[in-house]
Amino acid sequence: MQHIDNGRNGKFFILNEAGQRIAEISYVWRGDKTIDANHTWVDDSLRGQGTARQLLDVLVNFAREKHLKIIPSCSYVAVMFKRDQSLGDLAA
């Protein structure tokens, strides 16, 4: 899993063997302690394999390590926040 963050926004992503991005979850910083999870994308070749959840779990670990809250504006992240009560402590 790769991660980039320029202080305004960031993303976690997966590359295939050819170096092409095949899945990502992105966020935008909203102040010092809040990120807005605004987009999740998984290539069709990975659908149904839990890849989106893996990306979300990495974002969740990042947020917990840095004591951040998450605004779930991405539809996938919003659904997961409603379904999984263990994420409740992160909701902004």
PDB file of N, CA, C and O in Angstrom:
ATOM      1  N   MET A   1       0.862  -1.178   0.000  1.00  0.00           N
ATOM      2  CA  MET A   1       0.000   0.000   0.000  1.00  0.00           C
ATOM      3  C   MET A   1       0.902   1.232   0.000  1.00  0.00           C
ATOM      4  O   MET A   1       1.855   1.323   0.774  1.00  0.00           O
ATOM      5  N   GLN A   2       0.590   2.154  -0.862  1.00  0.00           N
ATOM      6  CA  GLN A   2       1.339   3.408  -0.971  1.00  0.00           C
ATOM      7  C   GLN A   2       0.531   4.536  -0.329  1.00  0.00           C
ATOM      8  O   GLN A   2      -0.692   4.443  -0.225  1.00  0.00           O
ATOM      9  N   HIS A   3       1.211   5.596   0.098  1.00  0.00           N
ATOM     10  CA  HIS A   3       0.541   6.750   0.699  1.00  0.00           C
ATOM     11  C   HIS A   3       1.240   8.025   0.252  1.00  0.00           C
ATOM     12  O   HIS A   3       2.468   8.113   0.260  1.00  0.00           O
ATOM     13  N   ILE A   4       0.449   9.000  -0.134  1.00  0.00           N
ATOM     14  CA  ILE A   4       0.979  10.335  -0.398  1.00  0.00           C
ATOM     15  C   ILE A   4       0.103  11.347   0.328  1.00  0.00           C
ATOM     16  O   ILE A   4      -1.108  11.160   0.445  1.00  0.00           O
ATOM     17  N   ASP A   5       0.720  12.421   0.814  1.00  0.00           N
ATOM     18  CA  ASP A   5       0.008  13.482   1.514  1.00  0.00           C
ATOM     19  C   ASP A   5       0.815  14.757   1.349  1.00  0.00           C
ATOM     20  O   ASP A   5       1.987  14.805   1.721  1.00  0.00           O
ATOM     21  N   ASN A   6       0.196  15.789   0.794  1.00  0.00           N
ATOM     22  CA  ASN A   6       0.914  17.046   0.597  1.00  0.00           C
ATOM     23  C   ASN A   6       0.510  18.118   1.607  1.00  0.00           C
ATOM     24  O   ASN A   6       0.842  19.290   1.430  1.00  0.00           O
ATOM     25  N   GLY A   7      -0.201  17.726   2.659  1.00  0.00           N
ATOM     26  CA  GLY A   7      -0.623  18.675   3.677  1.00  0.00           C
ATOM     27  C   GLY A   7      -1.986  19.278   3.420  1.00  0.00           C
ATOM     28  O   GLY A   7      -2.598  19.837   4.331  1.00  0.00           O
ATOM     29  N   ARG A   8      -2.473  19.175   2.192  1.00  0.00           N
ATOM     30  CA  ARG A   8      -3.828  19.638   1.852  1.00  0.00           C
ATOM     31  C   ARG A   8      -4.744  18.457   1.569  1.00  0.00           C
ATOM     32  O   ARG A   8      -5.929  18.477   1.902  1.00  0.00           O
ATOM     33  N   ASN A   9      -4.182  17.434   0.952  1.00  0.00           N
ATOM     34  CA  ASN A   9      -4.945  16.223   0.658  1.00  0.00           C
ATOM     35  C   ASN A   9      -3.983  15.046   0.561  1.00  0.00           C
ATOM     36  O   ASN A   9      -2.763  15.205   0.520  1.00  0.00           O
ATOM     37  N   GLY A  10      -4.574  13.879   0.527  1.00  0.00           N
ATOM     38  CA  GLY A  10      -3.741  12.686   0.445  1.00  0.00           C
ATOM     39  C   GLY A  10      -4.535  11.501  -0.032  1.00  0.00           C
ATOM     40  O   GLY A  10      -5.747  11.580  -0.231  1.00  0.00           O
ATOM     41  N   LYS A  11      -3.831  10.394  -0.216  1.00  0.00           N
ATOM     42  CA  LYS A  11      -4.497   9.157  -0.623  1.00  0.00           C
ATOM     43  C   LYS A  11      -3.627   7.962  -0.305  1.00  0.00           C
ATOM     44  O   LYS A  11      -2.399   8.031  -0.270  1.00  0.00           O
ATOM     45  N   PHE A  12      -4.316   6.875  -0.077  1.00  0.00           N
ATOM     46  CA  PHE A  12      -3.693   5.561   0.022  1.00  0.00           C
ATOM     47  C   PHE A  12      -4.074   4.832  -1.250  1.00  0.00           C
ATOM     48  O   PHE A  12      -5.221   4.910  -1.690  1.00  0.00           O
ATOM     49  N   PHE A  13      -3.123   4.121  -1.847  1.00  0.00           N
ATOM     50  CA  PHE A  13      -3.436   3.468  -3.106  1.00  0.00           C
ATOM     51  C   PHE A  13      -2.624   2.199  -3.297  1.00  0.00           C
ATOM     52  O   PHE A  13      -1.606   1.971  -2.643  1.00  0.00           O
ATOM     53  N   ILE A  14      -3.116   1.383  -4.221  1.00  0.00           N
ATOM     54  CA  ILE A  14      -2.489   0.108  -4.563  1.00  0.00           C
ATOM     55  C   ILE A  14      -2.095   0.171  -6.031  1.00  0.00           C
ATOM     56  O   ILE A  14      -2.871   0.602  -6.884  1.00  0.00           O
ATOM     57  N   LEU A  15      -0.878  -0.264  -6.304  1.00  0.00           N
ATOM     58  CA  LEU A  15      -0.395  -0.334  -7.682  1.00  0.00           C
ATOM     59  C   LEU A  15      -0.316  -1.792  -8.127  1.00  0.00           C
ATOM     60  O   LEU A  15      -0.044  -2.680  -7.319  1.00  0.00           O
ATOM     61  N   ASN A  16      -0.553  -2.032  -9.405  1.00  0.00           N
ATOM     62  CA  ASN A  16      -0.363  -3.385  -9.924  1.00  0.00           C
ATOM     63  C   ASN A  16       1.109  -3.578 -10.279  1.00  0.00           C
ATOM     64  O   ASN A  16       1.925  -2.683 -10.059  1.00  0.00           O
ATOM     65  N   GLU A  17       1.445  -4.726 -10.818  1.00  0.00           N
ATOM     66  CA  GLU A  17       2.842  -5.046 -11.134  1.00  0.00           C
ATOM     67  C   GLU A  17       3.433  -4.103 -12.181  1.00  0.00           C
ATOM     68  O   GLU A  17       4.648  -3.908 -12.224  1.00  0.00           O
ATOM     69  N   ALA A  18       2.584  -3.518 -13.021  1.00  0.00           N
ATOM     70  CA  ALA A  18       3.047  -2.587 -14.056  1.00  0.00           C
ATOM     71  C   ALA A  18       3.165  -1.158 -13.530  1.00  0.00           C
ATOM     72  O   ALA A  18       3.528  -0.250 -14.279  1.00  0.00           O
ATOM     73  N   GLY A  19       2.858  -0.951 -12.239  1.00  0.00           N
ATOM     74  CA  GLY A  19       2.954   0.376 -11.651  1.00  0.00           C
ATOM     75  C   GLY A  19       1.732   1.241 -11.868  1.00  0.00           C
ATOM     76  O   GLY A  19       1.779   2.447 -11.626  1.00  0.00           O
ATOM     77  N   GLN A  20       0.639   0.649 -12.319  1.00  0.00           N
ATOM     78  CA  GLN A  20      -0.600   1.394 -12.539  1.00  0.00           C
ATOM     79  C   GLN A  20      -1.462   1.340 -11.284  1.00  0.00           C
ATOM     80  O   GLN A  20      -1.544   0.309 -10.616  1.00  0.00           O
ATOM     81  N   ARG A  21      -2.095   2.452 -10.978  1.00  0.00           N
ATOM     82  CA  ARG A  21      -2.967   2.518  -9.816  1.00  0.00           C
ATOM     83  C   ARG A  21      -4.225   1.698 -10.089  1.00  0.00           C
ATOM     84  O   ARG A  21      -4.883   1.884 -11.112  1.00  0.00           O
ATOM     85  N   ILE A  22      -4.558   0.788  -9.166  1.00  0.00           N
ATOM     86  CA  ILE A  22      -5.727  -0.058  -9.357  1.00  0.00           C
ATOM     87  C   ILE A  22      -6.758   0.083  -8.231  1.00  0.00           C
ATOM     88  O   ILE A  22      -7.834  -0.510  -8.305  1.00  0.00           O
ATOM     89  N   ALA A  23      -6.441   0.853  -7.200  1.00  0.00           N
ATOM     90  CA  ALA A  23      -7.392   1.117  -6.123  1.00  0.00           C
ATOM     91  C   ALA A  23      -6.868   2.285  -5.295  1.00  0.00           C
ATOM     92  O   ALA A  23      -5.661   2.453  -5.126  1.00  0.00           O
ATOM     93  N   GLU A  24      -7.807   3.094  -4.778  1.00  0.00           N
ATOM     94  CA  GLU A  24      -7.381   4.223  -3.943  1.00  0.00           C
ATOM     95  C   GLU A  24      -8.516   4.708  -3.064  1.00  0.00           C
ATOM     96  O   GLU A  24      -9.695   4.532  -3.369  1.00  0.00           O
ATOM     97  N   ILE A  25      -8.119   5.323  -1.963  1.00  0.00           N
ATOM     98  CA  ILE A  25      -9.038   6.064  -1.104  1.00  0.00           C
ATOM     99  C   ILE A  25      -8.365   7.404  -0.852  1.00  0.00           C
ATOM    100  O   ILE A  25      -7.198   7.457  -0.463  1.00  0.00           O
ATOM    101  N   SER A  26      -9.105   8.490  -1.075  1.00  0.00           N
ATOM    102  CA  SER A  26      -8.498   9.810  -0.946  1.00  0.00           C
ATOM    103  C   SER A  26      -9.205  10.624   0.137  1.00  0.00           C
ATOM    104  O   SER A  26     -10.347  10.354   0.509  1.00  0.00           O
ATOM    105  N   TYR A  27      -8.485  11.620   0.620  1.00  0.00           N
ATOM    106  CA  TYR A  27      -9.011  12.492   1.664  1.00  0.00           C
ATOM    107  C   TYR A  27      -8.492  13.904   1.484  1.00  0.00           C
ATOM    108  O   TYR A  27      -7.485  14.140   0.817  1.00  0.00           O
ATOM    109  N   VAL A  28      -9.215  14.849   2.103  1.00  0.00           N
ATOM    110  CA  VAL A  28      -8.837  16.260   2.113  1.00  0.00           C
ATOM    111  C   VAL A  28      -8.750  16.682   3.569  1.00  0.00           C
ATOM    112  O   VAL A  28      -9.630  16.357   4.366  1.00  0.00           O
ATOM    113  N   TRP A  29      -7.699  17.401   3.919  1.00  0.00           N
ATOM    114  CA  TRP A  29      -7.561  17.918   5.282  1.00  0.00           C
ATOM    115  C   TRP A  29      -8.586  19.019   5.508  1.00  0.00           C
ATOM    116  O   TRP A  29      -8.754  19.899   4.665  1.00  0.00           O
ATOM    117  N   ARG A  30      -9.267  18.971   6.640  1.00  0.00           N
ATOM    118  CA  ARG A  30     -10.219  19.995   7.075  1.00  0.00           C
ATOM    119  C   ARG A  30      -9.789  20.467   8.455  1.00  0.00           C
ATOM    120  O   ARG A  30     -10.399  20.103   9.461  1.00  0.00           O
ATOM    121  N   GLY A  31      -8.750  21.268   8.499  1.00  0.00           N
ATOM    122  CA  GLY A  31      -8.172  21.695   9.768  1.00  0.00           C
ATOM    123  C   GLY A  31      -7.055  20.752  10.175  1.00  0.00           C
ATOM    124  O   GLY A  31      -6.595  19.931   9.381  1.00  0.00           O
ATOM    125  N   ASP A  32      -6.626  20.881  11.423  1.00  0.00           N
ATOM    126  CA  ASP A  32      -5.494  20.095  11.913  1.00  0.00           C
ATOM    127  C   ASP A  32      -5.866  18.684  12.350  1.00  0.00           C
ATOM    128  O   ASP A  32      -5.009  17.800  12.368  1.00  0.00           O
ATOM    129  N   LYS A  33      -7.113  18.461  12.699  1.00  0.00           N
ATOM    130  CA  LYS A  33      -7.495  17.187  13.309  1.00  0.00           C
ATOM    131  C   LYS A  33      -8.655  16.488  12.611  1.00  0.00           C
ATOM    132  O   LYS A  33      -9.262  15.578  13.175  1.00  0.00           O
ATOM    133  N   THR A  34      -8.963  16.905  11.394  1.00  0.00           N
ATOM    134  CA  THR A  34     -10.079  16.291  10.674  1.00  0.00           C
ATOM    135  C   THR A  34      -9.699  16.085   9.216  1.00  0.00           C
ATOM    136  O   THR A  34      -9.105  16.958   8.583  1.00  0.00           O
ATOM    137  N   ILE A  35     -10.055  14.906   8.691  1.00  0.00           N
ATOM    138  CA  ILE A  35      -9.904  14.650   7.266  1.00  0.00           C
ATOM    139  C   ILE A  35     -11.267  14.266   6.695  1.00  0.00           C
ATOM    140  O   ILE A  35     -12.098  13.660   7.372  1.00  0.00           O
ATOM    141  N   ASP A  36     -11.470  14.629   5.447  1.00  0.00           N
ATOM    142  CA  ASP A  36     -12.703  14.333   4.729  1.00  0.00           C
ATOM    143  C   ASP A  36     -12.396  13.197   3.756  1.00  0.00           C
ATOM    144  O   ASP A  36     -11.712  13.408   2.755  1.00  0.00           O
ATOM    145  N   ALA A  37     -12.895  11.996   4.043  1.00  0.00           N
ATOM    146  CA  ALA A  37     -12.714  10.846   3.151  1.00  0.00           C
ATOM    147  C   ALA A  37     -13.688  11.039   1.997  1.00  0.00           C
ATOM    148  O   ALA A  37     -14.879  10.752   2.122  1.00  0.00           O
ATOM    149  N   ASN A  38     -13.171  11.529   0.871  1.00  0.00           N
ATOM    150  CA  ASN A  38     -14.057  11.999  -0.187  1.00  0.00           C
ATOM    151  C   ASN A  38     -14.159  11.103  -1.412  1.00  0.00           C
ATOM    152  O   ASN A  38     -14.971  11.377  -2.295  1.00  0.00           O
ATOM    153  N   HIS A  39     -13.361  10.039  -1.495  1.00  0.00           N
ATOM    154  CA  HIS A  39     -13.419   9.226  -2.705  1.00  0.00           C
ATOM    155  C   HIS A  39     -12.779   7.863  -2.466  1.00  0.00           C
ATOM    156  O   HIS A  39     -11.711   7.758  -1.864  1.00  0.00           O
ATOM    157  N   THR A  40     -13.449   6.827  -2.947  1.00  0.00           N
ATOM    158  CA  THR A  40     -12.895   5.479  -2.952  1.00  0.00           C
ATOM    159  C   THR A  40     -13.117   4.906  -4.349  1.00  0.00           C
ATOM    160  O   THR A  40     -14.208   5.014  -4.909  1.00  0.00           O
ATOM    161  N   TRP A  41     -12.083   4.304  -4.897  1.00  0.00           N
ATOM    162  CA  TRP A  41     -12.179   3.711  -6.226  1.00  0.00           C
ATOM    163  C   TRP A  41     -11.406   2.404  -6.245  1.00  0.00           C
ATOM    164  O   TRP A  41     -10.284   2.324  -5.744  1.00  0.00           O
ATOM    165  N   VAL A  42     -12.019   1.378  -6.830  1.00  0.00           N
ATOM    166  CA  VAL A  42     -11.385   0.069  -6.983  1.00  0.00           C
ATOM    167  C   VAL A  42     -11.608  -0.386  -8.426  1.00  0.00           C
ATOM    168  O   VAL A  42     -12.731  -0.355  -8.929  1.00  0.00           O
ATOM    169  N   ASP A  43     -10.544  -0.801  -9.073  1.00  0.00           N
ATOM    170  CA  ASP A  43     -10.638  -1.314 -10.436  1.00  0.00           C
ATOM    171  C   ASP A  43     -11.575  -2.517 -10.483  1.00  0.00           C
ATOM    172  O   ASP A  43     -11.657  -3.287  -9.526  1.00  0.00           O
ATOM    173  N   ASP A  44     -12.272  -2.672 -11.589  1.00  0.00           N
ATOM    174  CA  ASP A  44     -13.213  -3.782 -11.748  1.00  0.00           C
ATOM    175  C   ASP A  44     -12.564  -5.141 -11.481  1.00  0.00           C
ATOM    176  O   ASP A  44     -13.227  -6.056 -10.992  1.00  0.00           O
ATOM    177  N   SER A  45     -11.290  -5.280 -11.793  1.00  0.00           N
ATOM    178  CA  SER A  45     -10.601  -6.569 -11.611  1.00  0.00           C
ATOM    179  C   SER A  45     -10.480  -6.959 -10.141  1.00  0.00           C
ATOM    180  O   SER A  45     -10.226  -8.123  -9.834  1.00  0.00           O
ATOM    181  N   LEU A  46     -10.657  -6.006  -9.230  1.00  0.00           N
ATOM    182  CA  LEU A  46     -10.527  -6.280  -7.791  1.00  0.00           C
ATOM    183  C   LEU A  46     -11.865  -6.269  -7.056  1.00  0.00           C
ATOM    184  O   LEU A  46     -11.907  -6.539  -5.856  1.00  0.00           O
ATOM    185  N   ARG A  47     -12.925  -5.970  -7.736  1.00  0.00           N
ATOM    186  CA  ARG A  47     -14.232  -5.846  -7.071  1.00  0.00           C
ATOM    187  C   ARG A  47     -14.637  -7.164  -6.426  1.00  0.00           C
ATOM    188  O   ARG A  47     -14.377  -8.245  -6.954  1.00  0.00           O
ATOM    189  N   GLY A  48     -15.281  -7.043  -5.271  1.00  0.00           N
ATOM    190  CA  GLY A  48     -15.760  -8.218  -4.553  1.00  0.00           C
ATOM    191  C   GLY A  48     -14.691  -8.951  -3.765  1.00  0.00           C
ATOM    192  O   GLY A  48     -14.945 -10.039  -3.247  1.00  0.00           O
ATOM    193  N   GLN A  49     -13.501  -8.376  -3.664  1.00  0.00           N
ATOM    194  CA  GLN A  49     -12.402  -9.034  -2.958  1.00  0.00           C
ATOM    195  C   GLN A  49     -12.041  -8.343  -1.641  1.00  0.00           C
ATOM    196  O   GLN A  49     -11.042  -8.689  -1.010  1.00  0.00           O
ATOM    197  N   GLY A  50     -12.855  -7.368  -1.228  1.00  0.00           N
ATOM    198  CA  GLY A  50     -12.594  -6.670   0.030  1.00  0.00           C
ATOM    199  C   GLY A  50     -11.549  -5.575  -0.069  1.00  0.00           C
ATOM    200  O   GLY A  50     -11.059  -5.098   0.954  1.00  0.00           O
ATOM    201  N   THR A  51     -11.202  -5.168  -1.274  1.00  0.00           N
ATOM    202  CA  THR A  51     -10.155  -4.160  -1.461  1.00  0.00           C
ATOM    203  C   THR A  51     -10.566  -2.807  -0.905  1.00  0.00           C
ATOM    204  O   THR A  51      -9.758  -2.133  -0.267  1.00  0.00           O
ATOM    205  N   ALA A  52     -11.802  -2.399  -1.135  1.00  0.00           N
ATOM    206  CA  ALA A  52     -12.265  -1.106  -0.614  1.00  0.00           C
ATOM    207  C   ALA A  52     -12.182  -1.093   0.906  1.00  0.00           C
ATOM    208  O   ALA A  52     -11.793  -0.086   1.497  1.00  0.00           O
ATOM    209  N   ARG A  53     -12.540  -2.188   1.533  1.00  0.00           N
ATOM    210  CA  ARG A  53     -12.467  -2.259   2.995  1.00  0.00           C
ATOM    211  C   ARG A  53     -11.015  -2.212   3.472  1.00  0.00           C
ATOM    212  O   ARG A  53     -10.719  -1.597   4.496  1.00  0.00           O
ATOM    213  N   GLN A  54     -10.115  -2.854   2.740  1.00  0.00           N
ATOM    214  CA  GLN A  54      -8.694  -2.781   3.096  1.00  0.00           C
ATOM    215  C   GLN A  54      -8.208  -1.335   3.054  1.00  0.00           C
ATOM    216  O   GLN A  54      -7.475  -0.894   3.940  1.00  0.00           O
ATOM    217  N   LEU A  55      -8.614  -0.609   2.033  1.00  0.00           N
ATOM    218  CA  LEU A  55      -8.235   0.803   1.925  1.00  0.00           C
ATOM    219  C   LEU A  55      -8.815   1.593   3.094  1.00  0.00           C
ATOM    220  O   LEU A  55      -8.119   2.402   3.708  1.00  0.00           O
ATOM    221  N   LEU A  56     -10.082   1.359   3.398  1.00  0.00           N
ATOM    222  CA  LEU A  56     -10.709   2.058   4.521  1.00  0.00           C
ATOM    223  C   LEU A  56     -10.000   1.728   5.828  1.00  0.00           C
ATOM    224  O   LEU A  56      -9.778   2.616   6.651  1.00  0.00           O
ATOM    225  N   ASP A  57      -9.646   0.475   6.026  1.00  0.00           N
ATOM    226  CA  ASP A  57      -8.952   0.084   7.262  1.00  0.00           C
ATOM    227  C   ASP A  57      -7.611   0.803   7.403  1.00  0.00           C
ATOM    228  O   ASP A  57      -7.230   1.196   8.506  1.00  0.00           O
ATOM    229  N   VAL A  58      -6.904   0.974   6.307  1.00  0.00           N
ATOM    230  CA  VAL A  58      -5.630   1.699   6.350  1.00  0.00           C
ATOM    231  C   VAL A  58      -5.883   3.167   6.700  1.00  0.00           C
ATOM    232  O   VAL A  58      -5.149   3.749   7.500  1.00  0.00           O
ATOM    233  N   LEU A  59      -6.910   3.762   6.110  1.00  0.00           N
ATOM    234  CA  LEU A  59      -7.254   5.149   6.429  1.00  0.00           C
ATOM    235  C   LEU A  59      -7.663   5.285   7.891  1.00  0.00           C
ATOM    236  O   LEU A  59      -7.281   6.247   8.557  1.00  0.00           O
ATOM    237  N   VAL A  60      -8.429   4.338   8.385  1.00  0.00           N
ATOM    238  CA  VAL A  60      -8.861   4.339   9.786  1.00  0.00           C
ATOM    239  C   VAL A  60      -7.649   4.235  10.717  1.00  0.00           C
ATOM    240  O   VAL A  60      -7.569   4.964  11.706  1.00  0.00           O
ATOM    241  N   ASN A  61      -6.721   3.353  10.417  1.00  0.00           N
ATOM    242  CA  ASN A  61      -5.505   3.228  11.245  1.00  0.00           C
ATOM    243  C   ASN A  61      -4.704   4.519  11.231  1.00  0.00           C
ATOM    244  O   ASN A  61      -4.202   4.949  12.270  1.00  0.00           O
ATOM    245  N   PHE A  62      -4.580   5.139  10.074  1.00  0.00           N
ATOM    246  CA  PHE A  62      -3.901   6.426   9.939  1.00  0.00           C
ATOM    247  C   PHE A  62      -4.576   7.467  10.835  1.00  0.00           C
ATOM    248  O   PHE A  62      -3.903   8.184  11.576  1.00  0.00           O
ATOM    249  N   ALA A  63      -5.896   7.546  10.765  1.00  0.00           N
ATOM    250  CA  ALA A  63      -6.642   8.523  11.560  1.00  0.00           C
ATOM    251  C   ALA A  63      -6.466   8.262  13.060  1.00  0.00           C
ATOM    252  O   ALA A  63      -6.270   9.198  13.835  1.00  0.00           O
ATOM    253  N   ARG A  64      -6.535   7.030  13.456  1.00  0.00           N
ATOM    254  CA  ARG A  64      -6.387   6.708  14.887  1.00  0.00           C
ATOM    255  C   ARG A  64      -4.976   7.006  15.384  1.00  0.00           C
ATOM    256  O   ARG A  64      -4.804   7.522  16.488  1.00  0.00           O
ATOM    257  N   GLU A  65      -3.979   6.690  14.587  1.00  0.00           N
ATOM    258  CA  GLU A  65      -2.592   6.968  14.985  1.00  0.00           C
ATOM    259  C   GLU A  65      -2.350   8.464  15.158  1.00  0.00           C
ATOM    260  O   GLU A  65      -1.581   8.878  16.026  1.00  0.00           O
ATOM    261  N   LYS A  66      -3.001   9.265  14.338  1.00  0.00           N
ATOM    262  CA  LYS A  66      -2.803  10.717  14.370  1.00  0.00           C
ATOM    263  C   LYS A  66      -3.891  11.437  15.160  1.00  0.00           C
ATOM    264  O   LYS A  66      -3.915  12.667  15.200  1.00  0.00           O
ATOM    265  N   HIS A  67      -4.799  10.675  15.796  1.00  0.00           N
ATOM    266  CA  HIS A  67      -5.902  11.228  16.594  1.00  0.00           C
ATOM    267  C   HIS A  67      -6.760  12.183  15.767  1.00  0.00           C
ATOM    268  O   HIS A  67      -7.044  13.307  16.181  1.00  0.00           O
ATOM    269  N   LEU A  68      -7.166  11.710  14.587  1.00  0.00           N
ATOM    270  CA  LEU A  68      -7.979  12.498  13.668  1.00  0.00           C
ATOM    271  C   LEU A  68      -9.422  12.028  13.673  1.00  0.00           C
ATOM    272  O   LEU A  68      -9.717  10.891  14.042  1.00  0.00           O
ATOM    273  N   LYS A  69     -10.311  12.907  13.264  1.00  0.00           N
ATOM    274  CA  LYS A  69     -11.701  12.565  12.995  1.00  0.00           C
ATOM    275  C   LYS A  69     -11.857  12.481  11.476  1.00  0.00           C
ATOM    276  O   LYS A  69     -11.090  13.091  10.732  1.00  0.00           O
ATOM    277  N   ILE A  70     -12.855  11.719  11.025  1.00  0.00           N
ATOM    278  CA  ILE A  70     -13.102  11.535   9.597  1.00  0.00           C
ATOM    279  C   ILE A  70     -14.508  12.007   9.249  1.00  0.00           C
ATOM    280  O   ILE A  70     -15.484  11.615   9.888  1.00  0.00           O
ATOM    281  N   ILE A  71     -14.594  12.849   8.235  1.00  0.00           N
ATOM    282  CA  ILE A  71     -15.876  13.206   7.633  1.00  0.00           C
ATOM    283  C   ILE A  71     -16.094  12.207   6.499  1.00  0.00           C
ATOM    284  O   ILE A  71     -15.313  12.181   5.548  1.00  0.00           O
ATOM    285  N   PRO A  72     -17.133  11.390   6.580  1.00  0.00           N
ATOM    286  CA  PRO A  72     -17.334  10.357   5.560  1.00  0.00           C
ATOM    287  C   PRO A  72     -18.166  10.856   4.374  1.00  0.00           C
ATOM    288  O   PRO A  72     -19.318  10.448   4.226  1.00  0.00           O
ATOM    289  N   SER A  73     -17.614  11.723   3.534  1.00  0.00           N
ATOM    290  CA  SER A  73     -18.393  12.245   2.414  1.00  0.00           C
ATOM    291  C   SER A  73     -18.422  11.301   1.213  1.00  0.00           C
ATOM    292  O   SER A  73     -19.308  11.420   0.367  1.00  0.00           O
ATOM    293  N   CYS A  74     -17.488  10.379   1.120  1.00  0.00           N
ATOM    294  CA  CYS A  74     -17.528   9.334   0.089  1.00  0.00           C
ATOM    295  C   CYS A  74     -18.694   8.391   0.422  1.00  0.00           C
ATOM    296  O   CYS A  74     -18.871   8.005   1.577  1.00  0.00           O
ATOM    297  N   SER A  75     -19.476   8.029  -0.579  1.00  0.00           N
ATOM    298  CA  SER A  75     -20.650   7.190  -0.317  1.00  0.00           C
ATOM    299  C   SER A  75     -20.265   5.844   0.295  1.00  0.00           C
ATOM    300  O   SER A  75     -20.967   5.356   1.182  1.00  0.00           O
ATOM    301  N   TYR A  76     -19.173   5.237  -0.153  1.00  0.00           N
ATOM    302  CA  TYR A  76     -18.737   3.958   0.422  1.00  0.00           C
ATOM    303  C   TYR A  76     -18.368   4.134   1.892  1.00  0.00           C
ATOM    304  O   TYR A  76     -18.794   3.348   2.739  1.00  0.00           O
ATOM    305  N   VAL A  77     -17.588   5.147   2.194  1.00  0.00           N
ATOM    306  CA  VAL A  77     -17.166   5.386   3.581  1.00  0.00           C
ATOM    307  C   VAL A  77     -18.381   5.698   4.456  1.00  0.00           C
ATOM    308  O   VAL A  77     -18.458   5.232   5.593  1.00  0.00           O
ATOM    309  N   ALA A  78     -19.320   6.473   3.942  1.00  0.00           N
ATOM    310  CA  ALA A  78     -20.530   6.799   4.709  1.00  0.00           C
ATOM    311  C   ALA A  78     -21.316   5.537   5.054  1.00  0.00           C
ATOM    312  O   ALA A  78     -21.773   5.385   6.187  1.00  0.00           O
ATOM    313  N   VAL A  79     -21.478   4.633   4.091  1.00  0.00           N
ATOM    314  CA  VAL A  79     -22.192   3.377   4.336  1.00  0.00           C
ATOM    315  C   VAL A  79     -21.460   2.547   5.382  1.00  0.00           C
ATOM    316  O   VAL A  79     -22.083   1.987   6.284  1.00  0.00           O
ATOM    317  N   MET A  80     -20.147   2.468   5.263  1.00  0.00           N
ATOM    318  CA  MET A  80     -19.380   1.662   6.216  1.00  0.00           C
ATOM    319  C   MET A  80     -19.441   2.266   7.620  1.00  0.00           C
ATOM    320  O   MET A  80     -19.481   1.524   8.601  1.00  0.00           O
ATOM    321  N   PHE A  81     -19.449   3.582   7.734  1.00  0.00           N
ATOM    322  CA  PHE A  81     -19.561   4.219   9.048  1.00  0.00           C
ATOM    323  C   PHE A  81     -20.915   3.892   9.680  1.00  0.00           C
ATOM    324  O   PHE A  81     -21.005   3.743  10.899  1.00  0.00           O
ATOM    325  N   LYS A  82     -21.970   3.779   8.866  1.00  0.00           N
ATOM    326  CA  LYS A  82     -23.291   3.432   9.401  1.00  0.00           C
ATOM    327  C   LYS A  82     -23.364   1.961   9.789  1.00  0.00           C
ATOM    328  O   LYS A  82     -24.008   1.620  10.781  1.00  0.00           O
ATOM    329  N   ARG A  83     -22.719   1.089   9.030  1.00  0.00           N
ATOM    330  CA  ARG A  83     -22.779  -0.356   9.271  1.00  0.00           C
ATOM    331  C   ARG A  83     -21.881  -0.831  10.399  1.00  0.00           C
ATOM    332  O   ARG A  83     -22.248  -1.740  11.144  1.00  0.00           O
ATOM    333  N   ASP A  84     -20.715  -0.230  10.531  1.00  0.00           N
ATOM    334  CA  ASP A  84     -19.692  -0.724  11.450  1.00  0.00           C
ATOM    335  C   ASP A  84     -19.564   0.212  12.642  1.00  0.00           C
ATOM    336  O   ASP A  84     -18.938   1.267  12.545  1.00  0.00           O
ATOM    337  N   GLN A  85     -20.151  -0.172  13.753  1.00  0.00           N
ATOM    338  CA  GLN A  85     -20.139   0.682  14.941  1.00  0.00           C
ATOM    339  C   GLN A  85     -18.756   0.906  15.509  1.00  0.00           C
ATOM    340  O   GLN A  85     -18.554   1.847  16.276  1.00  0.00           O
ATOM    341  N   SER A  86     -17.794   0.066  15.152  1.00  0.00           N
ATOM    342  CA  SER A  86     -16.431   0.245  15.669  1.00  0.00           C
ATOM    343  C   SER A  86     -15.762   1.487  15.083  1.00  0.00           C
ATOM    344  O   SER A  86     -14.703   1.900  15.556  1.00  0.00           O
ATOM    345  N   LEU A  87     -16.367   2.083  14.063  1.00  0.00           N
ATOM    346  CA  LEU A  87     -15.808   3.293  13.453  1.00  0.00           C
ATOM    347  C   LEU A  87     -16.396   4.565  14.051  1.00  0.00           C
ATOM    348  O   LEU A  87     -15.974   5.669  13.707  1.00  0.00           O
ATOM    349  N   GLY A  88     -17.363   4.414  14.940  1.00  0.00           N
ATOM    350  CA  GLY A  88     -18.078   5.562  15.500  1.00  0.00           C
ATOM    351  C   GLY A  88     -17.209   6.595  16.179  1.00  0.00           C
ATOM    352  O   GLY A  88     -17.530   7.783  16.161  1.00  0.00           O
ATOM    353  N   ASP A  89     -16.116   6.162  16.775  1.00  0.00           N
ATOM    354  CA  ASP A  89     -15.245   7.107  17.484  1.00  0.00           C
ATOM    355  C   ASP A  89     -14.528   8.062  16.523  1.00  0.00           C
ATOM    356  O   ASP A  89     -13.992   9.084  16.954  1.00  0.00           O
ATOM    357  N   LEU A  90     -14.514   7.740  15.238  1.00  0.00           N
ATOM    358  CA  LEU A  90     -13.797   8.557  14.258  1.00  0.00           C
ATOM    359  C   LEU A  90     -14.670   9.585  13.557  1.00  0.00           C
ATOM    360  O   LEU A  90     -14.155  10.504  12.919  1.00  0.00           O
ATOM    361  N   ALA A  91     -15.994   9.440  13.668  1.00  0.00           N
ATOM    362  CA  ALA A  91     -16.912  10.313  12.937  1.00  0.00           C
ATOM    363  C   ALA A  91     -16.793  11.761  13.394  1.00  0.00           C
ATOM    364  O   ALA A  91     -16.829  12.062  14.587  1.00  0.00           O
ATOM    365  N   ALA A  92     -16.652  12.640  12.421  1.00  0.00           N
ATOM    366  CA  ALA A  92     -16.559  14.077  12.742  1.00  0.00           C
ATOM    367  C   ALA A  92     -17.950  14.686  12.764  1.00  0.00           C
ATOM    368  O   ALA A  92     -18.096  15.882  13.013  1.00  0.00           O
TER     369      ALA A  92
END
